Amino acid sequence: MDKVFLQILNMSITSSYVILFIILIRFLLRKAPKIYSYVLWSVAFFRLLIPISFKSILSVIPVNPQTIPIDLSTANNPVIESGINTLDGILNSSLPKTIVGESGNPIQVWVSLGITIWITGIVLLIVYSVITTLKLNKILKPSNLLRDNIYETEGMEIPFVFGFIKPRIYIPHGLFESEKDYIIRHEETHIRRKDHIIKVLTFTIATLHWFNPLVWIAYLLMNKDMELSCDEAVVMKMGSGIKQDYSASLLRLSIGNNILGGSPLAFGGKNTKSRIKNILDYKKPKFWVSFIAVIVLIFVSVILLSNPSSNSVKIDPEDVALREVQRITSEQGYNVASTEAEDVMIGDSDVFQFIKNASIESGYSEDDFNTMSGDRKIFQYILNERSIGNEPISLDIIVDKEKAIGAYLSYFEYSPGIEPITYKNFMESNTVLPENNEPLKIVDDFIKKRANLNDKKEEIMNLLENLDDPMLQEKLNEIANDIRILLTEQEYNRLIANRYIFSENLINELYDDVQISDITYEQISVENERVSYKAIYKEIFYLDNEIKQEKDHSVKFVLDKIDGQWLISNIN
């Protein structure tokens, strides 16, 4: 329920900007036929109901569509990211922090209270609507059937439509015959356009967002535009000659009683003054005016339905890579002497720069660290396989912990006076994945790629035949990355050390094909939201379309979700 409530809040925040923009467009189109502004309201209610959208540089939404994180109530240090820095600063500073040892999360308490108030408001609105509908239904029981679905009633003094599946038209007793014609046409236009269904749907959406006053303003304005556009449709159908009589009838009927407001299944025309003025001013638009209006309507709908483009994202000092480095080094007794970082706005095509400068030392001052003899480890970070450029980050960190970081391309070993040399590469075994990717699917692809020996079989066989070649090491280096994708670390070492062990176990026959079975996953352990898995599968070797050998395999790995990203690490 927490996620549903927070999602409703996010949609309500985003849709508020859409509603304000539509109100502005509605004002600019005040002299245009009201059907255009009526249709435009569908965009606002769509955004209030459907959380799915698309990204566009044309979007007028100035905020992040996920302003409030869905895991707000469970995060240790939740952050609101609206995209408006001043607002973010005020809101985030007011958020209570989770204190270790406390029996409850204070934000969880506030979220639970918000959910209770939200549900209470929905229930009260539903109860009120049901009571009003039942009361109206009781009043309408003695009505007289005139024809088809048209009834005459003495209990109400205004015409209206009532019902959802089989809507009925109710007109007050005593109307002149000349009035009945265009009054009935007005209500029939509502039914033909499915306005009775739209009314129920928009009322339901407004009930979900009852706490947002802009939603109720949108609901009232939409109903007003619904009535005005329906009046215009009647005048266009019956001709300008009825304007005076139509307006006089509206004026006479406006003094009648009305209890329709609380029932989503019934609606009739109010706003008498604006309706009469609109009828008298209405002129059938020319074709070119209607054409331009439709184009503008489509354009405005697109920019309102879209979310802002993600060309720019904010990377702050609390970046995944930096925090992981700090965590690892703190476990080993290192001190973080200085970390200097700056916020960087980066685009899809720009260079990724996580941290401008970060020094992690082991009991040394900055000057000592820069002048000390011995090796320094220099890391280059990436996100989604994109380099951060030429500015390295100096880290004094033990070598066997590099896999836990998971966000770097490679690191270099450096000694004074000696050029850096590549030490290791972790493009395949440590990958930061977007949240919307299935992490297990990535592991599937990785295993299948590694198990497919066909593409590299010839190169591996050539290496085996030339094991004593003095240029072997250079050749291995040239295709090292490809081989490491195919082989485990142990198998790769055995290839170098003993070609016969390797060939007997893997390539003692030139198989036609190597396939793998379906991969199954076993959860090994869960520790602080870090989940360890074991993937189990079989390699099946074919020769002349017959299975020659089957080998059982298992791959262990760790899945860790950090700031909405999947980190797959410790693959072995």
Secondary structure, DSSP 8 states (H G I E B T S, - for coil): -HHHHHHHHHHHHHHHHHHHHHHHHHHHTTTS-HHHHHHHHHHHHHHHH----EEETT----S-TT-S-TTTTT-SS-----S-HHHHHHHHHHS----TT-SS-HHHHHHHHHHHHHHHHHHHHHHHHHHHHHHHHHHHTT-EEEETTEEEESS-SS-EEE-SSS-EEEEETT--HHHHHHHHHHHHHHHHTTHHHHHHHHHHHHHHTTT-HHHHHHHHHHHHHHHHHHHHHHHHHH-GGGHHHHHHHHHHHTTS----TT-TTEEE---HHHHHHHHHH-----HHHHHHHHHHHHHHHHHHHEEE-TT-EEE-TT-HHHHHHHHHHHHTT-EEEEEE---EEE-TTS---S-SEEEEESS--HHHHHH--S-EEEEEEBSSS-B--S--EEE---GGGGGGT--EEEEEEE-TTS--EEEEE-TTTSEEEETTS-HHHHHHHHHHHHH--GGGHHHHHHHHHTTT-TTHHHHHHHTHHHHHHHS-HHHHHHHHH-HHHHHHHT-SS--SEEEE---EEEEEEEETTEEEEEEEEEEEEEETTEEEEEEEEEEEEEEEEETTEEEEE---
